[in-house]
Amino acid sequence: SQIVEAVNRNYGEFSVRDAAERRAQQVRGTVATQFATTADILEDMAAELELCEKFDFAAAQKIEEVLRLAGVQPIDVSCRTDRFGHMSVEAVAAPGDCVRLNRAQLAQEISRVCGRAFELPCVSSAGGKCRIRMDELPLYRAKTGCAQHVCGNGRFCGDSWKCFPDGSGRQIAMICDGMGTGGRAAVDGAMASGIMERLVRAGVSFDAALKIVNSALMVKSGDESLSTMDIAAVDLYSGGVELMKAGAPLTILRRGGRAVPVDMPGLPVGILNDTRFARTSDTLQPGDLLVMLSDGALSSGTEWVCGEIEKWDGKIPQELAETLVSQAIARRSDGHDDDITVLALMLAPRREEA
């Protein structure tokens, strides 16, 4: 019996040391990944700064002339295009010149000479000077709607969704599905979507942000923490859309009245140190739809979903999202329940009447 006790005691100590060593190796690997991610972020920032310094001197000269004709004597005019080709204008003038400025007329004239549509100028006074800033007006706007069903009508949904502008003329739509249901899944999904949103808003690239989210999930606790990630980035200037998935189910695009599933298999975040998005891109026209779904909405197949999307002729995406969620609940016949999220986005002309 003494031998058995000694073997059990020594094996228990060995198991504790082995678990601690494996955890330490995981942390070391995560730290190394974070350093590599930091290097990627700095490289992205340097590339973005380089691309942002593309000045359009010809357009700046035209804008100077427009300002003079408007009774404003410009001290300096800067006309820049960002990495997506979107133009912004900044001008500095004497403080008294801005008092008599007709903002609507100025925006109209600058739009005419530059061949682009600009928003109304933002006029401010600082340092004894008048500062005028204008940004190019997007051609489109995104009309969005989202509906959810919580498994078992519980308090916590394991699916987390976000929809926000990134500050560079793109509308970002995202669904993160924490593995399982209930509170723990809700924490994982909300953590993944929350970190990703803050990083993207701050200008961090999607790839670098994904690595940070992955590391955060891996070190969050001793238990396994996983989440899928489904992102659509819609350029409101061109209608281009980039789809990025990490373990997420298919997305459905409706173009010209026809619904097309887009599926890109992959692994959720929180499993491996090295994680990547599966990517594809497309172009939307006004009236086209993009529908993102969590796996709970697809338990009865995809054909009925495509059929509902094709026959929908409304103007409010929220109504479509609610219809798909209610249909997904009604069509499930296996006796199980799951969290369901549907996020619908419709591209519309900027000047379309609400």
NORLINVEN-V422424 format. One record per residue. RES is the residue in three letters. SS is DSSP state (alpha for helix, beta for strand, coil for the rest). PHI is phi as a letter, one per 40 degrees, with the letter a starting at -180 (999 if undefined). D_LAST is the distance of its C-alpha to the last C-alpha in Angstrom with 1 decimal. Layout:
BEGIN
res={RES/RES}
ss={SS/SS}
phi={PHI/PHI}
d_last={D_LAST/D_LAST}
END
This chain:
BEGIN
res={SER/GLN/ILE/VAL/GLU/ALA/VAL/ASN/ARG/ASN/TYR/GLY/GLU/PHE/SER/VAL/ARG/ASP/ALA/ALA/GLU/ARG/ARG/ALA/GLN/GLN/VAL/ARG/GLY/THR/VAL/ALA/THR/GLN/PHE/ALA/THR/THR/ALA/ASP/ILE/LEU/GLU/ASP/MET/ALA/ALA/GLU/LEU/GLU/LEU/CYS/GLU/LYS/PHE/ASP/PHE/ALA/ALA/ALA/GLN/LYS/ILE/GLU/GLU/VAL/LEU/ARG/LEU/ALA/GLY/VAL/GLN/PRO/ILE/ASP/VAL/SER/CYS/ARG/THR/ASP/ARG/PHE/GLY/HIS/MET/SER/VAL/GLU/ALA/VAL/ALA/ALA/PRO/GLY/ASP/CYS/VAL/ARG/LEU/ASN/ARG/ALA/GLN/LEU/ALA/GLN/GLU/ILE/SER/ARG/VAL/CYS/GLY/ARG/ALA/PHE/GLU/LEU/PRO/CYS/VAL/SER/SER/ALA/GLY/GLY/LYS/CYS/ARG/ILE/ARG/MET/ASP/GLU/LEU/PRO/LEU/TYR/ARG/ALA/LYS/THR/GLY/CYS/ALA/GLN/HIS/VAL/CYS/GLY/ASN/GLY/ARG/PHE/CYS/GLY/ASP/SER/TRP/LYS/CYS/PHE/PRO/ASP/GLY/SER/GLY/ARG/GLN/ILE/ALA/MET/ILE/CYS/ASP/GLY/MET/GLY/THR/GLY/GLY/ARG/ALA/ALA/VAL/ASP/GLY/ALA/MET/ALA/SER/GLY/ILE/MET/GLU/ARG/LEU/VAL/ARG/ALA/GLY/VAL/SER/PHE/ASP/ALA/ALA/LEU/LYS/ILE/VAL/ASN/SER/ALA/LEU/MET/VAL/LYS/SER/GLY/ASP/GLU/SER/LEU/SER/THR/MET/ASP/ILE/ALA/ALA/VAL/ASP/LEU/TYR/SER/GLY/GLY/VAL/GLU/LEU/MET/LYS/ALA/GLY/ALA/PRO/LEU/THR/ILE/LEU/ARG/ARG/GLY/GLY/ARG/ALA/VAL/PRO/VAL/ASP/MET/PRO/GLY/LEU/PRO/VAL/GLY/ILE/LEU/ASN/ASP/THR/ARG/PHE/ALA/ARG/THR/SER/ASP/THR/LEU/GLN/PRO/GLY/ASP/LEU/LEU/VAL/MET/LEU/SER/ASP/GLY/ALA/LEU/SER/SER/GLY/THR/GLU/TRP/VAL/CYS/GLY/GLU/ILE/GLU/LYS/TRP/ASP/GLY/LYS/ILE/PRO/GLN/GLU/LEU/ALA/GLU/THR/LEU/VAL/SER/GLN/ALA/ILE/ALA/ARG/ARG/SER/ASP/GLY/HIS/ASP/ASP/ASP/ILE/THR/VAL/LEU/ALA/LEU/MET/LEU/ALA/PRO/ARG/ARG/GLU/GLU/ALA}
ss={coil/alpha/alpha/alpha/alpha/alpha/alpha/alpha/alpha/alpha/alpha/alpha/alpha/alpha/alpha/alpha/alpha/alpha/alpha/alpha/alpha/alpha/alpha/alpha/alpha/alpha/alpha/alpha/alpha/alpha/alpha/alpha/alpha/alpha/alpha/alpha/alpha/alpha/alpha/alpha/alpha/alpha/alpha/alpha/alpha/alpha/alpha/alpha/alpha/alpha/alpha/alpha/coil/beta/beta/coil/alpha/alpha/alpha/alpha/alpha/alpha/alpha/alpha/alpha/alpha/alpha/alpha/alpha/coil/coil/coil/coil/beta/beta/beta/beta/beta/beta/beta/beta/coil/coil/coil/coil/coil/beta/beta/beta/beta/beta/beta/beta/beta/alpha/alpha/alpha/alpha/coil/coil/coil/coil/alpha/alpha/alpha/alpha/alpha/alpha/alpha/alpha/alpha/alpha/alpha/alpha/coil/coil/coil/beta/coil/coil/coil/beta/beta/beta/beta/beta/coil/coil/beta/beta/beta/beta/beta/beta/beta/beta/coil/coil/coil/beta/beta/beta/beta/beta/beta/beta/beta/beta/beta/coil/alpha/alpha/alpha/coil/coil/coil/coil/coil/beta/beta/beta/beta/beta/beta/beta/coil/coil/coil/coil/beta/beta/beta/beta/beta/beta/beta/beta/beta/coil/coil/coil/alpha/alpha/alpha/alpha/alpha/alpha/alpha/alpha/alpha/alpha/alpha/alpha/alpha/alpha/alpha/alpha/alpha/alpha/alpha/alpha/coil/coil/coil/coil/alpha/alpha/alpha/alpha/alpha/alpha/alpha/alpha/alpha/alpha/alpha/alpha/alpha/alpha/coil/coil/coil/coil/coil/coil/coil/beta/coil/beta/beta/beta/beta/beta/beta/beta/coil/coil/coil/coil/beta/beta/beta/beta/beta/beta/beta/coil/coil/coil/coil/beta/beta/beta/beta/beta/coil/coil/beta/beta/beta/beta/beta/coil/coil/coil/coil/coil/coil/beta/coil/coil/coil/coil/coil/coil/coil/coil/beta/beta/beta/beta/beta/beta/coil/coil/coil/coil/coil/beta/beta/beta/beta/beta/coil/alpha/alpha/alpha/alpha/coil/coil/coil/coil/alpha/alpha/alpha/alpha/alpha/alpha/alpha/alpha/alpha/coil/coil/coil/coil/coil/alpha/alpha/alpha/alpha/alpha/alpha/alpha/alpha/alpha/alpha/alpha/alpha/alpha/alpha/alpha/coil/coil/coil/coil/coil/coil/coil/coil/beta/beta/beta/beta/beta/beta/beta/beta/beta/beta/coil/coil/coil/coil/coil}
phi={999/c/c/c/c/c/c/c/c/c/c/c/c/c/c/c/c/c/c/c/c/c/c/c/c/c/c/c/c/c/c/c/c/c/c/c/c/c/c/c/c/c/c/c/c/c/c/c/c/c/c/c/c/c/c/b/c/c/c/c/c/c/c/d/c/c/c/c/c/c/g/b/c/c/c/a/b/b/b/b/b/c/c/c/g/c/c/b/b/b/b/b/a/c/c/c/c/c/c/c/c/c/c/c/c/c/c/c/c/c/c/c/c/c/g/b/c/b/c/c/c/c/b/a/b/a/g/g/b/c/b/b/b/b/b/c/c/c/c/b/b/b/c/b/a/a/b/b/b/c/d/g/f/c/c/b/b/c/c/b/b/a/a/a/c/c/g/b/g/b/b/b/b/a/b/b/b/c/c/g/b/g/c/c/c/c/c/c/c/c/c/c/c/c/c/c/c/c/c/c/c/c/g/c/c/c/c/c/c/c/c/c/c/c/c/c/c/c/b/c/a/c/c/c/b/b/a/c/a/b/b/b/b/b/c/c/c/b/g/c/b/b/b/b/b/b/g/c/c/c/b/b/b/b/b/g/g/b/c/b/c/b/b/b/c/a/c/c/c/h/b/b/c/b/b/a/c/c/b/a/b/a/b/b/b/d/g/c/b/b/b/b/b/c/c/c/c/b/c/b/g/b/c/c/c/c/c/c/c/c/c/c/b/c/b/b/d/d/c/c/c/c/c/c/c/c/c/c/c/c/c/c/b/c/g/b/b/a/c/b/b/b/b/b/b/b/c/b/c/d/c/c/c/c}
d_last={81.9/82.1/81.2/78.2/77.0/77.5/75.6/72.7/72.6/72.7/70.1/67.8/68.3/67.7/64.4/63.1/64.1/62.6/59.3/59.3/60.1/57.4/54.9/56.2/55.9/52.3/51.6/53.4/51.4/48.1/49.3/50.2/46.8/45.2/47.4/46.3/42.6/43.2/44.7/41.8/39.4/41.6/41.8/38.0/37.7/40.4/38.7/35.4/37.1/38.9/35.8/33.9/36.8/36.0/36.1/35.1/37.7/37.0/33.4/34.8/37.2/34.6/32.5/35.8/36.3/32.8/33.5/36.9/35.6/33.2/36.3/36.0/39.0/37.9/40.3/38.7/35.7/34.7/32.3/31.9/30.3/29.8/30.9/27.7/28.1/25.4/26.7/27.0/28.9/31.1/33.3/36.0/37.2/39.4/37.8/38.2/36.3/32.9/33.3/32.7/30.0/26.9/24.3/21.8/24.6/26.1/23.1/22.9/26.6/26.9/24.1/26.2/29.5/28.4/26.3/23.4/20.2/20.6/18.8/20.2/23.7/24.8/28.0/30.7/34.4/36.8/40.5/41.0/38.5/35.0/32.8/29.7/27.4/24.6/22.9/21.5/17.8/16.6/15.5/13.1/11.2/12.0/10.0/13.0/14.7/18.4/20.9/24.6/27.9/30.9/34.2/36.3/33.7/35.2/34.1/33.6/31.5/33.0/29.7/27.8/24.3/22.5/19.3/19.4/19.4/23.0/22.9/23.7/20.4/20.4/18.4/21.1/21.0/24.3/26.2/29.8/32.1/35.2/38.1/38.9/37.3/37.6/38.0/39.6/37.0/34.3/36.1/36.5/32.8/31.5/34.1/33.2/29.5/30.0/32.6/30.6/27.5/29.6/31.6/28.6/27.0/30.4/30.5/33.0/32.8/31.9/35.5/37.1/34.7/35.6/39.2/38.8/37.0/39.7/42.5/40.9/40.8/44.4/45.9/43.9/46.7/49.7/47.8/45.7/42.0/39.7/36.0/34.0/31.4/28.4/26.2/23.6/22.9/20.0/20.5/17.2/19.3/20.9/19.3/22.6/23.0/26.2/27.1/29.9/31.8/34.8/35.9/32.4/31.8/29.9/26.3/24.7/22.8/21.2/21.4/21.5/21.4/24.4/24.7/27.2/28.7/29.6/32.5/34.5/37.3/38.5/39.8/38.0/38.5/41.5/44.1/45.5/46.0/44.6/41.1/38.7/35.3/35.1/32.7/31.0/28.2/26.0/23.2/19.7/17.8/14.1/13.5/16.6/17.0/19.3/20.8/23.4/25.8/28.8/32.1/31.9/29.2/31.4/34.6/34.6/33.9/31.1/31.2/29.4/26.6/26.2/26.4/23.6/21.3/22.3/21.7/18.3/15.8/12.7/9.3/9.8/12.8/14.1/15.2/17.0/18.7/19.9/21.2/23.1/24.7/25.9/27.2/29.0/30.7/31.8/33.1/35.3/38.9/41.1/41.4/39.8/36.7/34.7/31.7/28.6/25.4/22.5/19.9/17.2/15.2/13.0/12.9/10.0/10.5/10.1/8.9/6.3/3.8/0.0}
END
